[in-house]
Every structure is written in structure tokens, then in C-alpha cells.
Amino acid sequence: MSSIPVHRMELITDPSKLRAKARKVSKWSGMRLAKKLMQFLVYNDISCIGFAAPQAGINDRVFVLRDKAHYAAFVNPRIVEIGPQEREEVEGCLSIPGRLFVVKRPTTIVVKDAIRTKPFELEGISARAWLHELDHLNGKLISDIGVEVNPEDTEKINRVL
């Protein structure tokens, strides 16, 4: 786990620094890092659905997701099963500010991580956000797998949504 204090962490937007595959960590060091990621988001007043350690320059397999005021941490996450249906939706990313991409993803997934004892199913926006953050851990960005749309082209964006 990184020893960088929360107030010295920074959001990484350089794609070359986001391309490495993150390394596995222990359950406990991953949970400590997840807490730091949450603190970083609060400290910097960053509003987002998910945030992965590589986005803070820490190359560990950890990310957090937020649902309203609650966070969930994921350490060494992996996909157990992918549902048969996919859907295209518009996604943005803190690491690619001001740009939007249409990305096709499964609508349901079954996942597992080092914290939870049993696999569990995610669907809709939760599945999409989980997969987006997993991509960060694998060195992939939405610019690698999606089609860019102009943020001002509301007609095109609405067709996808």
C-alpha cells in the first residue's frame, strides 16, 4: 500500500501512467488503501460513482464505489460470470476530464473480491461502474473501448440513453 498521505495524493490524468496492470494486495492493506481513496475524494470534494487506486497513482488492485453517501470497497476484484445482455451508454471518467464515450458493457455481472466471502450479482449502473473501475485496474480506459461523443451533442447522447 502507498504511504502517500491523503493530502499529497493527486488525480492522475496522464494516460501513460494509467496503462499498467495493477498488482494484487492483501485484504487488509487493500482495505486501508480503500479508506484512503475515500478520504481523498472527500478531502478534495470530488463527486464520482467510482474511483480506482491507479487514478491516484497507486498501482494496487483496489477501487471504491459510491452510492449516495455510502462507499463500498473492492480489493482484488474479479468477474465470476458475465450476463448475456449488453447495453451502450455514455460514460465519463475523472482521468479523462471533459470527454464522454459511448461504451458497450454487460447489464449484469457476478463478481467476487477479497473482502466478501461469496460472489454477488450487480446490474445496471452498479455493474457498469464496477466494470469501469475494473478496467482501470487492468490498465484500460474508456477511450480504449468506447466511441467518443461531443459533450455538447445532446441529441446523439440522448439516442444512446
N, C-alpha and C positions, 0 to 999 in steps of 0.2 A: 504494500500500500504506500501511497505517496505521503511524504512527510511535509508537503507544502501546506502552510497554514491557509485556511479558507480565505482570508483577506488578501492573499497573494496569488490565489488561483485566478485563471483568466479563461475566457471563452475562446476556443481555437476556431479560426475561420480559414486557415490555410489548408486547402485540400491535400497537399503533400504530407502534412502532419497527421491527417486523418485516415490515411490509407493502410496503415499497419493493422494486422490482426491482433486483437488484444489477448493477453495471456490469462490463463486460469489463476484464480486466487483461492485462498482458504475461505471457508464460510465466514469465519469471524473477521478476518481482515476485510473481506468484501462488505460485510455489514457496517463496519466502521467507515469504510470509504463511502458507502451509500449515504450514511448520515452526513458526511462532509459535503457530498454533492447536494443534498437537500439544503444544508446550511448555506452553501454557495448561492443557490437560487434565491433563497430568502434574503441573504445579505445584499445581493445585487438587484433585488426586486425584479427578477426575471420570471415572467409568466409563460409557462410552457406545459405541454402534456407530458413530455418525457425528456430525459437528459442522461446521456451516457458518459462514462468516465473519460473516454478518448476526447470528448468535446471540451474537457477541462485539461487536456494534455497528459492524462494519466492512462496508461495503456493496460488497464485491467478490465476483466470481463464482468463489469458491474454497470447497471443502469437503474434509474428510478423513474416511475410513472406517477403522475398526479391526477387525482380525481377530486375536483373542487379543492377542499383544504387538506385532503389526505394523500400521503405518499405511500407507495409500495416499492420496496427494494427487490432487485433481482440480481443474484450472484451466480455466475457461470450458467446462464440460461441456455436452454436448448429446446428445439422443437421435437415433440414426440410424434405428432400427426398433423397433417395439413388437410383442411376440409376441401371438398371438390369445387366449390364455387369461388369465383374471383370477382372483384369489382374495381373499376378505375375510380380514383378520387384524387382531388387536388391536395398536395402536401407542401408544407413549408418546413424549413429547418433553421434553427438558430445558427448553425455553422455555415449556412448559405443565405445570409440576410438579403431580404428584398426580392427573392426569387421564388417562384412557385413551379411545381412539376406535377403532371398527371402521372400517377403511379398505380399499376395494377397489382393488387395483393389479394390473398385468400381472405374470405369473410369470416372464417372460423379456423382456429388452431388449438391444438392441445400442447401444452408446454410444461416444462419442469425446470427447476433450478436447485441450487444447493441449500436454499432455506426451507423450502416446502417438502414434505415427505411424500406427497402424492402428486401425479400430474393433474392439471386442471385445464378447463376449456375457457378460451376467450373468444369473443365475437365482436363484430362491428368495429367501432373506433378503438376499443381496447386492444383488439387483435392487431389492427393497423399500427397503432402506436408502439406496441410490443415489438412487432416486426421491424419497424423503422429504427428503433433503438438497437435491436439485434444486428441490423445491418451496420450500424456504427461500430459494433464490437468486431465485425468481420471486415472492417476497412472499406465498406461500401457507403456511398452517398446517394441521395435521391437523384442527383444529377447523372449518376451512372445507370440508373434503371428506369428513369422516367422521361417524359417529354416536357420540356419547359413551355410554360404558358406565360403570357404577359399578365402581370398582376392587375392591369387596368382593363383587360379583355373580359369583362364580366359576363358577356354573352357566351363565350367559349367555356368559361369556368362553370356557369350555371348549367350548361348542357351536360357536363360531366357529373355535376352534383344531382 
